């Protein structure tokens, strides 16, 4: 019963319309009384600065919204593993760096 409620909630989340970059630029332009083109340039610069900071420091914070971090995943050995009661061959995977985003505490508390 609990799983069914979770699945219904997931379906409701999938049908929600996400805000595009253009829609976000329009909203910000109206709120700040600026041109949409200026706001979209600011959004591009924000993405560029965020990318540089994550590459350089491994961490970037958008105050009041999210924190973006990098995490190193270890390499995995190849071989056979038991998955769901069956023996499966697994390929070796190299070590890699993964980018993750976390909501800031203020955002978590508001939801």
N, C-alpha and C positions, 0 to 999 in steps of 0.2 A: 504494500500500500504506500509506503514511504517512497519507494522508487518511482511509482507512478506520478506522485506529486512533483518529484524532482524533474521527471521527463517533461511534464506539462510546463514547468517553469522554464526549462531550457528551450522548449518550442516557442514560448512567449518571447524570450529574449532574442531568438533568431528572427522573428518577424518584425522586431523593432527596427525602425529606419535609422541608420547611422548618419551622423553629420559629415558631409564631405568637406574638403579643404575650402572650396568656393563658398559653401554655406557658412562655414566658420569665419571666413574673411568678411563676408557680408554682415554677419552679426556683430563682429568686432568693429567694423567700419561705422555701422549705425550707432553703436553704443559710444564710440569715441569721437564721432563726428569727423571721420577721416575718409579719404578716398579708398575704395576697395583695392586698387592697385598698390597703394602704399602699404596697406595691411598685409596683402599677400606677399610683398617683398619682405616684410618683417617676419612672417611665418617661415619663408624660405631661409632667411638668415638665422632664425632660431634653430631650425633643423640642422643647418650647417655648423653652427656653434656647438650644438649638442653632440653632433657626431665627432667633432674634433676633440671635445672634452672627454667623451667616453673612450676614444682611442688613446688619448694622452694619459688620463688619470684613472680610467676604469669606472668612473662614476659621474653622473650629471643629475642635478636636481632642478625640477621646475617647481619653484616655491608654491606651496599650497595645493599641488596637483600630483606629481609623481616623481619617483627617483629611478633612474636608469642605471643599472650596474652590469658589469661583465663578470662572468664566472667561468673558471677553468674546469672542464670535465676531463677526467682521467681517461687514458687509453684503455680499451677492454681487450682481453685475450679472446682469440677464436677457439672454437671447439664445439662440444655438444652440451646442451643444457636441457633441463626438464622444464617445459612450458605447458601448462594446462594438461598435465598428465602424459604428454608426448615428448619424445626425445627429438630435439631440433638442432640442426647444425647452425652455428652462429659465426659470422665473419668477424675478424678482428677489426676494431674501430680505432682510428688514431685519436690522440688527444685534441681537443678543440676548445675554443673560447665561445661561450654562449652569452647573448645579450638578454637581460631580463628587466622588466619594468615592475615597480612596486608602488602602490598608492601610498601617499604620505599620510601620517597619523590623522591630520586634520580632516582629510577626505574620508578616511575610514570611519571616523567618529560621526561625520555628518550623514552617512548612509544608514 
